[in-house]
Amino acid sequence: MGDNGVDGKVSLVVAVTGDLNKDGRDDRAVFLVQDSAGSGVFYFLNVFLHDRESHLRLIGEEFLGDRIKFDFVDIYKQGSVSSITGVAIHPDDYGQLVVAFSTRTNEQSFADEPTLYLTKNWKVKAGKLNLTGNY
């Protein structure tokens, strides 16, 4: 957690680990919130892969929205069960990164509670983060 005094405060919401690129090493997804000290509260997902020297390397950052309502983030692996359906995750989906949250529809004001529930899914291909689904 940090505070730079100018742009507000950045806080860690949650970090999860799992093998995103099937190299046998745990990678990391970090969910951050930036309180801008103004009207916005911005949510970001940062994804890091372990390189050959076991250092974490940022491969992608995704802006998820302003004043969203976070639900969960997960990296699917053997034994994972969907937090939404309760069904076991298929082996083809191991290594998939999933984030779920509520946001506002285009018709909603930022004063309203977020009502649109979304899940976003990513996979790592050729060392890059690729969005595979947005539901």
C-alpha positions as CSV (number, residue, x, y, z in Angstrom):
1,M,0.0,0.0,0.0
2,G,1.4,3.4,-0.9
3,D,0.5,7.0,-0.8
4,N,2.1,9.6,-3.0
5,G,0.2,12.6,-1.6
6,V,-0.7,13.9,-5.1
7,D,-2.7,11.3,-6.9
8,G,-4.2,9.7,-3.8
9,K,-3.6,6.3,-2.5
10,V,-3.0,2.9,-4.2
11,S,-4.0,-0.2,-2.2
12,L,-3.7,-3.9,-2.7
13,V,-7.1,-5.5,-2.7
14,V,-5.9,-9.1,-3.3
15,A,-3.1,-11.1,-5.0
16,V,-3.4,-14.6,-6.3
17,T,-0.8,-17.0,-7.6
18,G,-0.9,-19.8,-10.1
19,D,0.8,-21.0,-13.3
20,L,-0.4,-18.7,-16.1
21,N,1.9,-19.9,-18.8
22,K,2.3,-23.6,-18.0
23,D,6.0,-23.4,-17.2
24,G,5.7,-25.0,-13.7
25,R,6.3,-21.7,-11.8
26,D,3.7,-19.7,-9.9
27,D,2.9,-16.4,-11.5
28,R,0.9,-13.6,-9.8
29,A,-2.2,-11.5,-10.5
30,V,-2.6,-8.4,-8.3
31,F,-5.9,-6.5,-8.0
32,L,-5.2,-2.8,-7.0
33,V,-7.4,0.2,-6.2
34,Q,-6.4,3.8,-6.7
35,D,-8.3,6.3,-4.7
36,S,-7.6,9.5,-6.7
37,A,-8.4,11.9,-3.8
38,G,-11.1,13.2,-6.2
39,S,-14.3,11.7,-7.3
40,G,-12.9,8.5,-8.8
41,V,-11.8,5.2,-7.3
42,F,-10.1,3.2,-10.1
43,Y,-9.5,-0.5,-10.2
44,F,-6.6,-2.2,-12.0
45,L,-5.4,-5.8,-12.6
46,N,-1.6,-6.3,-12.9
47,V,-0.2,-9.6,-14.1
48,F,3.3,-10.8,-13.5
49,L,5.1,-13.9,-14.8
50,H,8.2,-15.5,-13.3
51,D,11.1,-15.4,-15.7
52,R,13.9,-17.9,-15.9
53,E,15.8,-16.2,-13.0
54,S,12.6,-16.4,-10.9
55,H,12.0,-12.7,-11.0
56,L,8.5,-11.4,-11.5
57,R,8.0,-9.4,-14.7
58,L,4.9,-7.3,-15.5
59,I,3.2,-8.6,-18.6
60,G,0.0,-6.7,-18.5
61,E,-2.2,-4.1,-16.7
62,E,-5.9,-3.9,-17.3
63,F,-8.1,-1.0,-16.2
64,L,-11.3,-2.6,-14.8
65,G,-13.4,0.5,-14.0
66,D,-14.2,3.4,-11.7
67,R,-16.0,2.6,-8.4
68,I,-16.8,-1.0,-9.3
69,K,-17.7,-3.6,-6.7
70,F,-15.0,-6.4,-6.7
71,D,-16.2,-10.0,-6.2
72,F,-13.2,-12.3,-6.9
73,V,-10.0,-13.0,-8.9
74,D,-8.7,-16.5,-9.5
75,I,-6.1,-18.4,-11.6
76,Y,-7.6,-21.8,-12.5
77,K,-5.6,-24.9,-11.8
78,Q,-6.1,-28.6,-11.0
79,G,-8.9,-28.9,-8.4
80,S,-10.3,-25.4,-9.1
81,V,-14.1,-25.0,-8.9
82,S,-16.0,-22.1,-10.5
83,S,-17.0,-19.5,-7.9
84,I,-20.0,-18.8,-10.0
85,T,-21.4,-22.2,-11.1
86,G,-19.8,-24.5,-8.5
87,V,-18.6,-26.8,-11.3
88,A,-15.1,-28.2,-11.5
89,I,-12.9,-26.3,-14.0
90,H,-12.0,-28.2,-17.2
91,P,-8.3,-28.9,-17.7
92,D,-8.3,-26.9,-20.9
93,D,-9.0,-23.8,-18.8
94,Y,-6.1,-24.4,-16.3
95,G,-3.9,-21.3,-16.3
96,Q,-6.9,-19.0,-17.1
97,L,-7.2,-15.8,-15.1
98,V,-10.7,-14.8,-14.1
99,V,-11.9,-11.6,-12.5
100,A,-15.6,-10.9,-11.4
101,F,-17.0,-7.6,-10.4
102,S,-20.1,-5.4,-10.7
103,T,-20.1,-2.2,-12.6
104,R,-22.7,0.3,-13.7
105,T,-24.7,0.2,-17.0
106,N,-24.4,3.2,-19.3
107,E,-27.7,4.4,-18.0
108,Q,-26.6,4.4,-14.3
109,S,-25.1,7.3,-12.4
110,F,-21.9,6.8,-10.4
111,A,-24.1,7.6,-7.4
112,D,-26.0,4.3,-8.0
113,E,-24.9,1.0,-6.7
114,P,-23.3,-1.1,-9.5
115,T,-25.8,-3.7,-10.9
116,L,-24.1,-5.1,-14.0
117,Y,-22.2,-8.3,-13.0
118,L,-19.2,-9.1,-15.3
119,T,-16.5,-11.7,-15.5
120,K,-13.4,-11.2,-17.6
121,N,-11.1,-14.0,-18.6
122,W,-7.5,-13.9,-19.8
123,K,-4.9,-16.4,-20.9
124,V,-1.2,-15.9,-21.4
125,K,0.0,-16.5,-25.0
126,A,3.5,-15.9,-26.2
127,G,4.3,-14.1,-22.9
128,K,1.4,-11.6,-23.3
129,L,-1.9,-11.3,-21.5
130,N,-4.9,-11.9,-23.9
131,L,-8.5,-11.3,-23.1
132,T,-10.4,-14.4,-24.0
133,G,-13.9,-13.6,-22.6
134,N,-15.9,-10.7,-21.3
135,Y,-19.3,-11.8,-20.0
